[in-house]
C-alpha cells in the first residue's frame, strides 16, 4: 500500500507535468489520478468528483493532493479536503515536486508531504551566469 496521488490542476497542467515526470522517471511508482478544472466547470461538481477520486485512491495510507496555484479554483477545491485526517494538500506543483514525490513512494502521508514541499522549493532557483 502506498499513498495515492491526485493532481488537481487547471486544464491540462497536471497531465503535462505527469507526462514530463514519466519521461524522466520512467513510470509512476504510486497510484495517481488527474482531475483537470476548466473555466466552465462548477466547483461543486469538481468537489464531488474529487471526493470519489480520494475514496478510490486511499488504500489505507491516505491521499496527497497536488494543485497548481494557491488561491485558485483547483486550490480552493482541494482545500475542502485539508481537514481530513487521511488527506494532505500541497499547492504550487512543479516538475521538481512531482519527481521528488515519485522518488519516495513508500513514505507515510506526512513524510511524503514534506518531500513534496522540499522538492518544489528546491526546484525554484535564480539562475545566474
Secondary structure, 3 states (H helix, E strand, C coil): CCCEEEEEEECCHHHHHHHHHHHHHCCCCCCEEEEEECCCCCHHHHHHHHHHHHHHHCCCCCEEEEECCCCCHHHHHHHCCCCCCCEEEEECCCHHHHHHHHHCCCCCHHHHHHHHHHHHHHCCCCCCC
